[in-house]
Amino acid sequence: MNQSPSASYPPLHLGVRAHDFGVLPLEELLARVKHYGFTHVQLAVRKSFPDSVPKAAGLSPGTAQYFGNAFRRAGIHITVLGCYVNIIAPDPVQRAEALDSFAAHLRLARDFGASLVGTETGSVGAGYTKDNFTVEAYQAVVRAVRTMVDEAERFGATVGIEAGQNHPLHSAPLARKLLEAIPSNNLQIILDCANLMSPDNSARQAEVVAEALNLLGNRIAVVHLKDYKLDNGKIVIVPPGQGELDFRPILRYMKYERPHIHGILESTPESHMADSIAYLKQLYEEV
């Protein structure tokens, strides 16, 4: 679908992962975010401000209010509170710690000014393992996410799950299956199309992206925007505009089907941010 040049349409709401700027003093980080015109961020507070949260158990309402108030004063919304932990870690102690950390982020999300807490599913092994592609691994994801969603419902927050290659939730159909297994609106999807690409399906990129947008539809809460290229048979993540991902169907979805949905620039060094922003905005104008 295209509109005439004179027609009005919602603006592209671009944000960024705060920790892609590195570890900076709070005021400097806020200034950098505003300099590039970002309206919102994904904040993984332990990555951006490790001294303030030396361990997950150290996260307090005071911490949440301190950072939440600072971002609000700067006019920057925290769209996603990042808590990327291994929710299906094979070690039961580590798994319990991960779920406890995620629960703490859910309880404090409102103090941060966020409503969605995001994570990937992690791995049933130490990093990559073929065991992630088993029925047992998927069932472990369902058990963990059900616990997380129960906590989210109690605190009026939302769990955002991101599918990705090499994880038990490695495709859009599996993400859809998870949504059906846990029928709660407090469970939403963070869509990252680059994360769905593999050396095996890269030649069918258009089909993979269309399938994700169709299957996940209005359960997509946020869109991550990063690029990839196939290099010597391996997927390499690169800034938007530097790789092979066709962003047009994604931006068309954002513009016409989900107006005002937040897009978050990811895995983009500051040296590439200006070019990636210009690239995405130009494509958004054209679709």
Residue, then its C-alpha position, 0 to 999 in steps of 0.5 A: m500500500n502506498q499513499s500520495p506524497s501529500a497524504s499525512y501518515p504517522p511518523l517513524h518512531l525511532g528509539v535505540r538500545a541505551h547500552d549501544f552508547g556504552v557505559l556513560p554517565l546518566e546525563e551524557l547518555l541522555a544528551r546522546v540519545k536526544h542528539y540523534g533525535f531518538t524518542h525512546v530507548q530500550l534500557a537494560v539498566r545493569k548494562s548501562f549503569p552497572d555501578s547502580v545495579p551491581k547485581a539483580a538483587g540490588l534493583s530497588p524501587g529507588t533505583a527504578q524511580y531515579f532512572g525513570n524520573a531522569f528519562r521522563r525529565a529528558g522527554i525520553h520514554i523507556t519503551v522496553l526494560g531489558c532483562y535479557v536472562n537465560i530463563i531456561a538455564p540448565d542449572p536450576v539455581q541459575r534458572a531461578e535467579a534469572l526468573d527472579s531477576f525478570a520478576a523484579h523488573l516486572r514489579l518495578a516497570r511502572d517506576f521506570g515508566a515502562s510497561l514492557v520487560g523484554t528477554e530472549t528465551g536463552s538456551v538449555g545448554a551453555g550457549y549453542t546446542k542442538d538440544n534447543f530444537t527439541v520439544e523438551a526445550y520448547q516446553a521449558v520455555v512455555r513453563a518459564v514464560r507462563t510463570m513470568v506472565d503470571e507475575a506480569e498480570r499481578f503488576g500490570a506489566t507486559v512480558g516481551i519475548e524475542a525469538g531468535q535463531n539457535h534458541p528454542l523459540h527460533s521461528a515465527p510459527l513457534a512464537r505464534k505457538l507460544l502465544e496460543a499456549i499462553p493466551s494472555n495479553n500480558l504476553q507480547i512479541i518483540l520482533d527482530c527479523a534479522n534474528l529470524m534469518s539463518p544461512d538455510n533460510s536467507a534465500r527465502q528472506a521475503e517469505v520469512v519476514a512475511e510469515a512473521l508479520n502475518l502470524l504475529g500481527n498485532r501481538i508485536a509490541v516493538v520492532h527491533l531494527k538491525d541488519y545482517k549479511l551472509d558471510n562465508g556461510k554465517i549470519v553476521i549482524v550489521p547496522p541497518g543499511q549495511g546488509e541484506l535485509d529488505f526493511r521495506p515490508i517491515l516499515r510498511y507494516m509499521k507505517y500502515e498496519r501498526p501506526h506509531i509502533h516503536g522501532i528500536l535501532e539495535s547493534t548499531p555503533e554510534s559511528h553508524m547511527a546517523d547513516s542508519i537513521a537516515y536510511l530507515k527514514q528515507l525508506y519509511e518515506e518511500v513505502 
